[in-house]
């Protein structure tokens, strides 16, 4: 139902049956993942007039993946990440993908 790049891809599609017998399909509620499940690649400092889709295009080469940056920063709305100049945004690997092991 959803493309592999969608935040809803892995969620099950459920059905609600109305009293008349009609069914309504819906996607199970999605919760934001814990931010500690993301390994940092780089930090980005927001400047005046920036939009998250443009930031995402710069770092991830796909502006529609803005939701990945929202998830990594614990943000429900993309506007929450860019409404304040100077805000630090974490650009990370996808959830659950570990970064390189660093020697101490």
C-alpha positions in Angstrom: 0.0 0.0 0.0 2.9 2.4 0.8 6.2 2.7 -0.9 9.3 1.3 0.9 10.5 4.9 1.5 7.3 5.8 3.4 7.2 6.1 7.2 4.0 4.0 7.0 5.5 1.2 5.0 5.9 -1.3 7.9 2.6 -0.5 9.6 -0.3 -2.9 9.3 -3.4 -1.8 7.5 -6.4 -2.6 9.7 -10.2 -2.5 9.0 -13.0 -1.1 11.1 -16.4 -2.5 10.4 -19.3 -0.1 10.6 -22.7 -1.3 12.0 -24.1 -1.3 8.4 -21.4 -3.7 7.4 -19.2 -1.3 5.5 -15.5 -1.4 6.2 -13.0 1.5 6.7 -9.3 0.7 6.2 -6.8 2.6 8.3 -3.2 2.4 9.2 -2.3 1.6 12.8 -1.0 4.5 14.8 2.7 5.3 14.4 4.7 6.4 17.4 7.9 8.4 17.2 10.9 6.1 17.8 13.4 6.9 20.6 16.1 9.3 19.4 18.8 7.1 20.9 18.1 4.5 18.1 19.8 6.7 15.6 23.5 7.1 15.0 24.6 10.6 14.2 26.2 11.5 10.9 26.4 15.3 11.2 24.7 18.2 12.9 23.1 21.0 10.9 22.5 24.5 12.3 19.3 26.1 11.0 19.7 29.5 9.2 17.1 32.1 8.4 14.4 30.9 5.9 15.5 27.2 5.8 13.0 24.5 5.2 13.4 20.9 6.3 12.6 19.5 2.8 15.6 21.5 1.4 17.9 20.4 4.3 16.8 16.8 3.7 17.5 17.1 0.0 21.0 18.4 0.8 21.9 15.6 3.2 19.8 12.6 2.1 19.2 13.5 -1.6 15.5 13.1 -1.2 13.3 15.9 0.2 10.4 13.5 0.9 12.5 11.7 3.5 12.1 14.7 5.9 10.3 12.4 8.3 13.5 10.5 8.9 15.1 13.7 10.3 12.0 14.4 12.3 12.2 10.9 13.8 15.9 11.3 14.7 15.1 14.6 16.4 11.9 13.5 18.2 9.8 16.0 16.2 6.2 15.5 15.3 6.2 18.4 12.8 8.9 19.4 10.4 8.3 23.0 11.2 9.3 22.4 14.8 12.9 21.8 13.6 13.3 24.9 11.5 11.2 27.6 13.2 14.2 28.8 15.3 17.4 30.1 13.7 20.4 28.5 15.3 18.5 25.3 16.1 20.8 22.2 15.9 19.3 19.4 13.8 20.7 15.9 14.0 21.3 14.2 10.6 21.5 10.5 11.3 21.7 7.1 9.7 18.3 5.3 9.4 16.8 3.9 12.6 18.5 0.8 13.7 21.5 1.1 11.3 24.6 1.3 13.4 27.4 3.7 12.5 31.0 2.7 12.2 32.7 1.4 15.3 35.2 3.9 16.7 38.3 2.8 18.6 38.7 4.6 21.9 
